Amino acid sequence: MRKVVPVTLVSVLLLAGCGTPTHWEKPGVSSAMTATDAVDCRRATSMEAFLYQPRLPPPLWPYRRASWKQLEDSERFYAENRLTAFCMRNKGYELVPIPKSSG
């Protein structure tokens, strides 16, 4: 039973890294303008993510505070990504898969 857990965990982690790479695309827009819009959205959402995520007091035990800070940071990271995607879609961009090269 003990060997099943590590094998399952490793296989889940390996499969998690197999996602299709994507990029933002909008018809008639250059890649430089796409990058500028992405940076603008990322800047706006990084400030908004602090307001979006509730801040809770850390636990009283000192050894738990580091994991609490990691939890807050990861929640803010995911909020920034969701808000950035929302911003880019509002600007008319689509998230499309990057075609695989034939080489």
Backbone atoms as SQL, in Angstrom:
CREATE TABLE atoms (id INTEGER PRIMARY KEY, chain TEXT, resi INTEGER, resn TEXT, atom TEXT, x REAL, y REAL, z REAL);
INSERT INTO atoms VALUES
  (1, 'A', 1, 'MET', 'N', 0.818, -1.192, 0.000),
  (2, 'A', 1, 'MET', 'CA', 0.000, 0.000, 0.000),
  (3, 'A', 1, 'MET', 'C', 0.859, 1.251, 0.000),
  (4, 'A', 2, 'ARG', 'N', 2.016, 1.210, 0.642),
  (5, 'A', 2, 'ARG', 'CA', 2.874, 2.382, 0.717),
  (6, 'A', 2, 'ARG', 'C', 3.492, 2.734, -0.632),
  (7, 'A', 3, 'LYS', 'N', 3.736, 1.753, -1.487),
  (8, 'A', 3, 'LYS', 'CA', 4.357, 2.026, -2.779),
  (9, 'A', 3, 'LYS', 'C', 3.359, 2.613, -3.768),
  (10, 'A', 4, 'VAL', 'N', 2.089, 2.432, -3.546),
  (11, 'A', 4, 'VAL', 'CA', 1.066, 2.934, -4.455),
  (12, 'A', 4, 'VAL', 'C', 0.993, 4.464, -4.391),
  (13, 'A', 5, 'VAL', 'N', 1.092, 5.031, -3.203),
  (14, 'A', 5, 'VAL', 'CA', 0.964, 6.476, -3.041),
  (15, 'A', 5, 'VAL', 'C', 2.072, 7.227, -3.781),
  (16, 'A', 6, 'PRO', 'N', 3.370, 6.899, -3.611),
  (17, 'A', 6, 'PRO', 'CA', 4.391, 7.635, -4.358),
  (18, 'A', 6, 'PRO', 'C', 4.268, 7.464, -5.865),
  (19, 'A', 7, 'VAL', 'N', 3.943, 6.275, -6.338),
  (20, 'A', 7, 'VAL', 'CA', 3.804, 6.053, -7.784),
  (21, 'A', 7, 'VAL', 'C', 2.639, 6.871, -8.326),
  (22, 'A', 8, 'THR', 'N', 1.532, 6.916, -7.602),
  (23, 'A', 8, 'THR', 'CA', 0.381, 7.700, -8.028),
  (24, 'A', 8, 'THR', 'C', 0.719, 9.186, -8.025),
  (25, 'A', 9, 'LEU', 'N', 1.392, 9.629, -7.000),
  (26, 'A', 9, 'LEU', 'CA', 1.768, 11.036, -6.909),
  (27, 'A', 9, 'LEU', 'C', 2.703, 11.434, -8.045),
  (28, 'A', 10, 'VAL', 'N', 3.683, 10.627, -8.341),
  (29, 'A', 10, 'VAL', 'CA', 4.625, 10.922, -9.427),
  (30, 'A', 10, 'VAL', 'C', 3.905, 10.940, -10.765),
  (31, 'A', 11, 'SER', 'N', 3.020, 9.994, -10.995),
  (32, 'A', 11, 'SER', 'CA', 2.310, 9.968, -12.275),
  (33, 'A', 11, 'SER', 'C', 1.392, 11.176, -12.436),
  (34, 'A', 12, 'VAL', 'N', 0.754, 11.619, -11.364),
  (35, 'A', 12, 'VAL', 'CA', -0.101, 12.811, -11.432),
  (36, 'A', 12, 'VAL', 'C', 0.745, 14.042, -11.726),
  (37, 'A', 13, 'LEU', 'N', 1.889, 14.157, -11.087),
  (38, 'A', 13, 'LEU', 'CA', 2.760, 15.303, -11.330),
  (39, 'A', 13, 'LEU', 'C', 3.312, 15.312, -12.751),
  (40, 'A', 14, 'LEU', 'N', 3.624, 14.159, -13.283),
  (41, 'A', 14, 'LEU', 'CA', 4.117, 14.091, -14.659),
  (42, 'A', 14, 'LEU', 'C', 3.031, 14.471, -15.654),
  (43, 'A', 15, 'LEU', 'N', 1.819, 14.013, -15.410),
  (44, 'A', 15, 'LEU', 'CA', 0.719, 14.340, -16.310),
  (45, 'A', 15, 'LEU', 'C', 0.320, 15.809, -16.218),
  (46, 'A', 16, 'ALA', 'N', 0.530, 16.415, -15.076),
  (47, 'A', 16, 'ALA', 'CA', 0.182, 17.826, -14.916),
  (48, 'A', 16, 'ALA', 'C', 1.053, 18.715, -15.798),
  (49, 'A', 17, 'GLY', 'N', 2.267, 18.307, -16.093),
  (50, 'A', 17, 'GLY', 'CA', 3.153, 19.098, -16.926),
  (51, 'A', 17, 'GLY', 'C', 2.955, 18.884, -18.411),
  (52, 'A', 18, 'CYS', 'N', 1.958, 18.109, -18.813),
  (53, 'A', 18, 'CYS', 'CA', 1.743, 17.786, -20.224),
  (54, 'A', 18, 'CYS', 'C', 0.687, 18.654, -20.882),
  (55, 'A', 19, 'GLY', 'N', 0.395, 19.817, -20.338),
  (56, 'A', 19, 'GLY', 'CA', -0.615, 20.687, -20.925),
  (57, 'A', 19, 'GLY', 'C', -0.142, 21.269, -22.247),
  (58, 'A', 20, 'THR', 'N', -1.086, 21.677, -23.066),
  (59, 'A', 20, 'THR', 'CA', -0.778, 22.277, -24.354),
  (60, 'A', 20, 'THR', 'C', -0.349, 23.727, -24.144),
  (61, 'A', 21, 'PRO', 'N', 0.808, 24.126, -24.677),
  (62, 'A', 21, 'PRO', 'CA', 1.217, 25.526, -24.544),
  (63, 'A', 21, 'PRO', 'C', 0.284, 26.435, -25.358),
  (64, 'A', 22, 'THR', 'N', -0.026, 27.593, -24.803),
  (65, 'A', 22, 'THR', 'CA', -0.944, 28.530, -25.441),
  (66, 'A', 22, 'THR', 'C', -0.359, 29.933, -25.473),
  (67, 'A', 23, 'HIS', 'N', -0.959, 30.797, -26.273),
  (68, 'A', 23, 'HIS', 'CA', -0.593, 32.216, -26.305),
  (69, 'A', 23, 'HIS', 'C', -1.837, 33.031, -26.663),
  (70, 'A', 24, 'TRP', 'N', -1.773, 34.336, -26.374),
  (71, 'A', 24, 'TRP', 'CA', -2.887, 35.224, -26.669),
  (72, 'A', 24, 'TRP', 'C', -2.795, 35.661, -28.117),
  (73, 'A', 25, 'GLU', 'N', -3.951, 35.700, -28.783),
  (74, 'A', 25, 'GLU', 'CA', -3.980, 36.072, -30.195),
  (75, 'A', 25, 'GLU', 'C', -5.233, 36.894, -30.478),
  (76, 'A', 26, 'LYS', 'N', -5.056, 37.911, -31.352),
  (77, 'A', 26, 'LYS', 'CA', -6.172, 38.740, -31.793),
  (78, 'A', 26, 'LYS', 'C', -5.942, 39.064, -33.259),
  (79, 'A', 27, 'PRO', 'N', -6.912, 38.832, -34.115),
  (80, 'A', 27, 'PRO', 'CA', -6.711, 39.094, -35.532),
  (81, 'A', 27, 'PRO', 'C', -6.338, 40.557, -35.802),
  (82, 'A', 28, 'GLY', 'N', -5.315, 40.751, -36.614),
  (83, 'A', 28, 'GLY', 'CA', -4.896, 42.088, -37.012),
  (84, 'A', 28, 'GLY', 'C', -4.020, 42.822, -36.011),
  (85, 'A', 29, 'VAL', 'N', -3.581, 42.140, -34.965),
  (86, 'A', 29, 'VAL', 'CA', -2.757, 42.788, -33.939),
  (87, 'A', 29, 'VAL', 'C', -1.366, 42.157, -33.963),
  (88, 'A', 30, 'SER', 'N', -0.326, 43.011, -33.930),
  (89, 'A', 30, 'SER', 'CA', 1.054, 42.515, -33.952),
  (90, 'A', 30, 'SER', 'C', 1.414, 41.869, -32.620),
  (91, 'A', 31, 'SER', 'N', 2.484, 41.101, -32.646),
  (92, 'A', 31, 'SER', 'CA', 2.934, 40.447, -31.409),
  (93, 'A', 31, 'SER', 'C', 3.448, 41.472, -30.399),
  (94, 'A', 32, 'ALA', 'N', 3.981, 42.601, -30.878),
  (95, 'A', 32, 'ALA', 'CA', 4.450, 43.650, -29.963),
  (96, 'A', 32, 'ALA', 'C', 3.267, 44.275, -29.217),
  (97, 'A', 33, 'MET', 'N', 2.182, 44.518, -29.925),
  (98, 'A', 33, 'MET', 'CA', 0.994, 45.083, -29.281),
  (99, 'A', 33, 'MET', 'C', 0.360, 44.078, -28.325),
  (100, 'A', 34, 'THR', 'N', 0.388, 42.813, -28.689),
  (101, 'A', 34, 'THR', 'CA', -0.119, 41.769, -27.800),
  (102, 'A', 34, 'THR', 'C', 0.688, 41.741, -26.502),
  (103, 'A', 35, 'ALA', 'N', 2.001, 41.838, -26.630),
  (104, 'A', 35, 'ALA', 'CA', 2.858, 41.845, -25.439),
  (105, 'A', 35, 'ALA', 'C', 2.582, 43.075, -24.580),
  (106, 'A', 36, 'THR', 'N', 2.379, 44.227, -25.221),
  (107, 'A', 36, 'THR', 'CA', 2.075, 45.451, -24.475),
  (108, 'A', 36, 'THR', 'C', 0.751, 45.324, -23.732),
  (109, 'A', 37, 'ASP', 'N', -0.257, 44.802, -24.403),
  (110, 'A', 37, 'ASP', 'CA', -1.557, 44.605, -23.750),
  (111, 'A', 37, 'ASP', 'C', -1.454, 43.607, -22.596),
  (112, 'A', 38, 'ALA', 'N', -0.668, 42.550, -22.786),
  (113, 'A', 38, 'ALA', 'CA', -0.499, 41.551, -21.721),
  (114, 'A', 38, 'ALA', 'C', 0.183, 42.169, -20.503),
  (115, 'A', 39, 'VAL', 'N', 1.186, 43.006, -20.746),
  (116, 'A', 39, 'VAL', 'CA', 1.881, 43.672, -19.626),
  (117, 'A', 39, 'VAL', 'C', 0.936, 44.629, -18.918),
  (118, 'A', 40, 'ASP', 'N', 0.140, 45.377, -19.679),
  (119, 'A', 40, 'ASP', 'CA', -0.828, 46.296, -19.066),
  (120, 'A', 40, 'ASP', 'C', -1.834, 45.542, -18.206),
  (121, 'A', 41, 'CYS', 'N', -2.337, 44.431, -18.730),
  (122, 'A', 41, 'CYS', 'CA', -3.289, 43.636, -17.961),
  (123, 'A', 41, 'CYS', 'C', -2.639, 43.055, -16.710),
  (124, 'A', 42, 'ARG', 'N', -1.405, 42.571, -16.843),
  (125, 'A', 42, 'ARG', 'CA', -0.711, 41.977, -15.693),
  (126, 'A', 42, 'ARG', 'C', -0.470, 43.023, -14.606),
  (127, 'A', 43, 'ARG', 'N', -0.096, 44.235, -15.000),
  (128, 'A', 43, 'ARG', 'CA', 0.121, 45.306, -14.003),
  (129, 'A', 43, 'ARG', 'C', -1.172, 45.660, -13.285),
  (130, 'A', 44, 'ALA', 'N', -2.234, 45.807, -14.049),
  (131, 'A', 44, 'ALA', 'CA', -3.519, 46.160, -13.442),
  (132, 'A', 44, 'ALA', 'C', -4.018, 45.064, -12.507),
  (133, 'A', 45, 'THR', 'N', -3.853, 43.820, -12.914),
  (134, 'A', 45, 'THR', 'CA', -4.381, 42.729, -12.098),
  (135, 'A', 45, 'THR', 'C', -3.513, 42.421, -10.894),
  (136, 'A', 46, 'SER', 'N', -2.230, 42.742, -10.952),
  (137, 'A', 46, 'SER', 'CA', -1.400, 42.490, -9.770),
  (138, 'A', 46, 'SER', 'C', -1.833, 43.369, -8.611),
  (139, 'A', 47, 'MET', 'N', -2.263, 44.592, -8.910),
  (140, 'A', 47, 'MET', 'CA', -2.776, 45.464, -7.854),
  (141, 'A', 47, 'MET', 'C', -4.170, 45.026, -7.416),
  (142, 'A', 48, 'GLU', 'N', -4.982, 44.597, -8.367),
  (143, 'A', 48, 'GLU', 'CA', -6.354, 44.183, -8.073),
  (144, 'A', 48, 'GLU', 'C', -6.398, 42.894, -7.257),
  (145, 'A', 49, 'ALA', 'N', -5.418, 42.020, -7.440),
  (146, 'A', 49, 'ALA', 'CA', -5.417, 40.736, -6.734),
  (147, 'A', 49, 'ALA', 'C', -5.292, 40.917, -5.229),
  (148, 'A', 50, 'PHE', 'N', -4.635, 41.986, -4.777),
  (149, 'A', 50, 'PHE', 'CA', -4.550, 42.238, -3.344),
  (150, 'A', 50, 'PHE', 'C', -5.929, 42.563, -2.766),
  (151, 'A', 51, 'LEU', 'N', -6.762, 43.232, -3.553),
  (152, 'A', 51, 'LEU', 'CA', -8.108, 43.564, -3.092),
  (153, 'A', 51, 'LEU', 'C', -9.057, 42.384, -3.238),
  (154, 'A', 52, 'TYR', 'N', -8.788, 41.546, -4.225),
  (155, 'A', 52, 'TYR', 'CA', -9.658, 40.422, -4.545),
  (156, 'A', 52, 'TYR', 'C', -9.564, 39.312, -3.498),
  (157, 'A', 53, 'GLN', 'N', -8.370, 39.061, -3.001),
  (158, 'A', 53, 'GLN', 'CA', -8.155, 37.981, -2.032),
  (159, 'A', 53, 'GLN', 'C', -8.290, 38.511, -0.610),
  (160, 'A', 54, 'PRO', 'N', -9.101, 37.879, 0.194),
  (161, 'A', 54, 'PRO', 'CA', -9.226, 38.311, 1.582),
  (162, 'A', 54, 'PRO', 'C', -7.957, 37.970, 2.370),
  (163, 'A', 55, 'ARG', 'N', -7.570, 38.864, 3.227),
  (164, 'A', 55, 'ARG', 'CA', -6.402, 38.618, 4.076),
  (165, 'A', 55, 'ARG', 'C', -6.901, 38.164, 5.441),
  (166, 'A', 56, 'LEU', 'N', -6.458, 37.012, 5.830),
  (167, 'A', 56, 'LEU', 'CA', -6.847, 36.455, 7.113),
  (168, 'A', 56, 'LEU', 'C', -5.659, 36.519, 8.063),
  (169, 'A', 57, 'PRO', 'N', -5.920, 36.609, 9.352),
  (170, 'A', 57, 'PRO', 'CA', -4.797, 36.623, 10.286),
  (171, 'A', 57, 'PRO', 'C', -4.062, 35.284, 10.267),
  (172, 'A', 58, 'PRO', 'N', -2.744, 35.313, 10.390),
  (173, 'A', 58, 'PRO', 'CA', -1.993, 34.050, 10.385),
  (174, 'A', 58, 'PRO', 'C', -2.262, 33.249, 11.655),
  (175, 'A', 59, 'PRO', 'N', -1.990, 31.967, 11.605),
  (176, 'A', 59, 'PRO', 'CA', -2.173, 31.151, 12.806),
  (177, 'A', 59, 'PRO', 'C', -1.197, 31.568, 13.911),
  (178, 'A', 60, 'LEU', 'N', -1.514, 31.198, 15.114),
  (179, 'A', 60, 'LEU', 'CA', -0.699, 31.603, 16.256),
  (180, 'A', 60, 'LEU', 'C', 0.612, 30.833, 16.358),
  (181, 'A', 61, 'TRP', 'N', 0.684, 29.665, 15.767),
  (182, 'A', 61, 'TRP', 'CA', 1.877, 28.856, 15.883),
  (183, 'A', 61, 'TRP', 'C', 2.922, 29.331, 14.878),
  (184, 'A', 62, 'PRO', 'N', 4.134, 29.615, 15.307),
  (185, 'A', 62, 'PRO', 'CA', 5.152, 30.165, 14.394),
  (186, 'A', 62, 'PRO', 'C', 5.513, 29.223, 13.250),
  (187, 'A', 63, 'TYR', 'N', 5.523, 27.922, 13.479),
  (188, 'A', 63, 'TYR', 'CA', 5.906, 26.999, 12.420),
  (189, 'A', 63, 'TYR', 'C', 4.839, 26.899, 11.329),
  (190, 'A', 64, 'ARG', 'N', 3.639, 27.373, 11.573),
  (191, 'A', 64, 'ARG', 'CA', 2.567, 27.347, 10.577),
  (192, 'A', 64, 'ARG', 'C', 2.515, 28.631, 9.748),
  (193, 'A', 65, 'ARG', 'N', 3.194, 29.686, 10.170),
  (194, 'A', 65, 'ARG', 'CA', 3.110, 30.965, 9.469),
  (195, 'A', 65, 'ARG', 'C', 3.714, 30.916, 8.081),
  (196, 'A', 66, 'ALA', 'N', 4.794, 30.162, 7.894),
  (197, 'A', 66, 'ALA', 'CA', 5.419, 30.064, 6.578),
  (198, 'A', 66, 'ALA', 'C', 4.471, 29.400, 5.593),
  (199, 'A', 67, 'SER', 'N', 3.816, 28.336, 6.002),
  (200, 'A', 67, 'SER', 'CA', 2.881, 27.677, 5.092),
  (201, 'A', 67, 'SER', 'C', 1.664, 28.562, 4.841),
  (202, 'A', 68, 'TRP', 'N', 1.267, 29.367, 5.827),
  (203, 'A', 68, 'TRP', 'CA', 0.145, 30.282, 5.638),
  (204, 'A', 68, 'TRP', 'C', 0.500, 31.347, 4.593),
  (205, 'A', 69, 'LYS', 'N', 1.722, 31.859, 4.667),
  (206, 'A', 69, 'LYS', 'CA', 2.180, 32.857, 3.695),
  (207, 'A', 69, 'LYS', 'C', 2.226, 32.245, 2.294),
  (208, 'A', 70, 'GLN', 'N', 2.670, 31.011, 2.183),
  (209, 'A', 70, 'GLN', 'CA', 2.689, 30.332, 0.885),
  (210, 'A', 70, 'GLN', 'C', 1.274, 30.167, 0.344),
  (211, 'A', 71, 'LEU', 'N', 0.325, 29.860, 1.203),
  (212, 'A', 71, 'LEU', 'CA', -1.064, 29.721, 0.787),
  (213, 'A', 71, 'LEU', 'C', -1.605, 31.046, 0.262),
  (214, 'A', 72, 'GLU', 'N', -1.342, 32.134, 0.973),
  (215, 'A', 72, 'GLU', 'CA', -1.785, 33.451, 0.516),
  (216, 'A', 72, 'GLU', 'C', -1.163, 33.811, -0.826),
  (217, 'A', 73, 'ASP', 'N', 0.135, 33.552, -0.972),
  (218, 'A', 73, 'ASP', 'CA', 0.818, 33.874, -2.226),
  (219, 'A', 73, 'ASP', 'C', 0.277, 33.059, -3.391),
  (220, 'A', 74, 'SER', 'N', 0.012, 31.785, -3.169),
  (221, 'A', 74, 'SER', 'CA', -0.505, 30.961, -4.257),
  (222, 'A', 74, 'SER', 'C', -1.923, 31.374, -4.629),
  (223, 'A', 75, 'GLU', 'N', -2.732, 31.738, -3.650),
  (224, 'A', 75, 'GLU', 'CA', -4.089, 32.212, -3.947),
  (225, 'A', 75, 'GLU', 'C', -4.037, 33.512, -4.753),
  (226, 'A', 76, 'ARG', 'N', -3.130, 34.405, -4.392),
  (227, 'A', 76, 'ARG', 'CA', -2.984, 35.667, -5.124),
  (228, 'A', 76, 'ARG', 'C', -2.489, 35.407, -6.548),
  (229, 'A', 77, 'PHE', 'N', -1.575, 34.445, -6.720),
  (230, 'A', 77, 'PHE', 'CA', -1.065, 34.088, -8.042),
  (231, 'A', 77, 'PHE', 'C', -2.201, 33.612, -8.945),
  (232, 'A', 78, 'TYR', 'N', -3.048, 32.723, -8.443),
  (233, 'A', 78, 'TYR', 'CA', -4.162, 32.229, -9.238),
  (234, 'A', 78, 'TYR', 'C', -5.179, 33.329, -9.527),
  (235, 'A', 79, 'ALA', 'N', -5.406, 34.220, -8.556),
  (236, 'A', 79, 'ALA', 'CA', -6.320, 35.346, -8.789),
  (237, 'A', 79, 'ALA', 'C', -5.764, 36.259, -9.877),
  (238, 'A', 80, 'GLU', 'N', -4.448, 36.517, -9.859),
  (239, 'A', 80, 'GLU', 'CA', -3.837, 37.342, -10.899),
  (240, 'A', 80, 'GLU', 'C', -4.002, 36.705, -12.267),
  (241, 'A', 81, 'ASN', 'N', -3.807, 35.410, -12.367),
  (242, 'A', 81, 'ASN', 'CA', -3.957, 34.738, -13.661),
  (243, 'A', 81, 'ASN', 'C', -5.396, 34.797, -14.170),
  (244, 'A', 82, 'ARG', 'N', -6.364, 34.581, -13.286),
  (245, 'A', 82, 'ARG', 'CA', -7.765, 34.660, -13.702),
  (246, 'A', 82, 'ARG', 'C', -8.135, 36.076, -14.137),
  (247, 'A', 83, 'LEU', 'N', -7.686, 37.082, -13.385),
  (248, 'A', 83, 'LEU', 'CA', -7.995, 38.463, -13.725),
  (249, 'A', 83, 'LEU', 'C', -7.278, 38.905, -15.001),
  (250, 'A', 84, 'THR', 'N', -6.052, 38.423, -15.217),
  (251, 'A', 84, 'THR', 'CA', -5.338, 38.747, -16.452),
  (252, 'A', 84, 'THR', 'C', -6.052, 38.152, -17.648),
  (253, 'A', 85, 'ALA', 'N', -6.506, 36.921, -17.543),
  (254, 'A', 85, 'ALA', 'CA', -7.255, 36.289, -18.633),
  (255, 'A', 85, 'ALA', 'C', -8.545, 37.061, -18.902),
  (256, 'A', 86, 'PHE', 'N', -9.216, 37.508, -17.864),
  (257, 'A', 86, 'PHE', 'CA', -10.436, 38.294, -18.023),
  (258, 'A', 86, 'PHE', 'C', -10.141, 39.604, -18.751),
  (259, 'A', 87, 'CYS', 'N', -9.073, 40.274, -18.363),
  (260, 'A', 87, 'CYS', 'CA', -8.674, 41.532, -18.990),
  (261, 'A', 87, 'CYS', 'C', -8.348, 41.328, -20.471),
  (262, 'A', 88, 'MET', 'N', -7.578, 40.292, -20.780),
  (263, 'A', 88, 'MET', 'CA', -7.191, 40.048, -22.170),
  (264, 'A', 88, 'MET', 'C', -8.411, 39.690, -23.019),
  (265, 'A', 89, 'ARG', 'N', -9.336, 38.929, -22.472),
  (266, 'A', 89, 'ARG', 'CA', -10.543, 38.585, -23.224),
  (267, 'A', 89, 'ARG', 'C', -11.412, 39.829, -23.456),
  (268, 'A', 90, 'ASN', 'N', -11.436, 40.736, -22.489),
  (269, 'A', 90, 'ASN', 'CA', -12.178, 41.972, -22.669),
  (270, 'A', 90, 'ASN', 'C', -11.555, 42.851, -23.743),
  (271, 'A', 91, 'LYS', 'N', -10.276, 42.709, -23.982),
  (272, 'A', 91, 'LYS', 'CA', -9.612, 43.463, -25.044),
  (273, 'A', 91, 'LYS', 'C', -9.757, 42.778, -26.399),
  (274, 'A', 92, 'GLY', 'N', -10.413, 41.630, -26.441),
  (275, 'A', 92, 'GLY', 'CA', -10.682, 40.944, -27.689),
  (276, 'A', 92, 'GLY', 'C', -9.713, 39.832, -28.038),
  (277, 'A', 93, 'TYR', 'N', -8.849, 39.447, -27.115),
  (278, 'A', 93, 'TYR', 'CA', -7.870, 38.388, -27.382),
  (279, 'A', 93, 'TYR', 'C', -8.479, 37.030, -27.095),
  (280, 'A', 94, 'GLU', 'N', -7.923, 36.032, -27.717),
  (281, 'A', 94, 'GLU', 'CA', -8.283, 34.635, -27.496),
  (282, 'A', 94, 'GLU', 'C', -7.042, 33.858, -27.100),
  (283, 'A', 95, 'LEU', 'N', -7.206, 32.916, -26.202),
  (284, 'A', 95, 'LEU', 'CA', -6.102, 32.037, -25.821),
  (285, 'A', 95, 'LEU', 'C', -6.132, 30.823, -26.740),
  (286, 'A', 96, 'VAL', 'N', -5.108, 30.710, -27.605),
  (287, 'A', 96, 'VAL', 'CA', -5.082, 29.645, -28.603),
  (288, 'A', 96, 'VAL', 'C', -3.834, 28.779, -28.403),
  (289, 'A', 97, 'PRO', 'N', -3.910, 27.488, -28.755),
  (290, 'A', 97, 'PRO', 'CA', -2.744, 26.625, -28.609),
  (291, 'A', 97, 'PRO', 'C', -1.661, 27.001, -29.617),
  (292, 'A', 98, 'ILE', 'N', -0.420, 26.847, -29.192),
  (293, 'A', 98, 'ILE', 'CA', 0.722, 27.081, -30.076),
  (294, 'A', 98, 'ILE', 'C', 0.888, 25.847, -30.950),
  (295, 'A', 99, 'PRO', 'N', 0.929, 26.026, -32.284),
  (296, 'A', 99, 'PRO', 'CA', 1.093, 24.852, -33.146),
  (297, 'A', 99, 'PRO', 'C', 2.463, 24.215, -32.955),
  (298, 'A', 100, 'LYS', 'N', 2.486, 22.888, -33.000),
  (299, 'A', 100, 'LYS', 'CA', 3.742, 22.156, -32.837),
  (300, 'A', 100, 'LYS', 'C', 4.561, 22.281, -34.111),
  (301, 'A', 101, 'SER', 'N', 5.865, 22.432, -33.928),
  (302, 'A', 101, 'SER', 'CA', 6.730, 22.509, -35.097),
  (303, 'A', 101, 'SER', 'C', 6.936, 21.108, -35.683),
  (304, 'A', 102, 'SER', 'N', 7.202, 21.047, -36.969),
  (305, 'A', 102, 'SER', 'CA', 7.344, 19.750, -37.623),
  (306, 'A', 102, 'SER', 'C', 8.758, 19.202, -37.539),
  (307, 'A', 103, 'GLY', 'N', 9.627, 19.878, -36.777),
  (308, 'A', 103, 'GLY', 'CA', 11.024, 19.460, -36.712),
  (309, 'A', 103, 'GLY', 'C', 11.369, 18.576, -35.627);
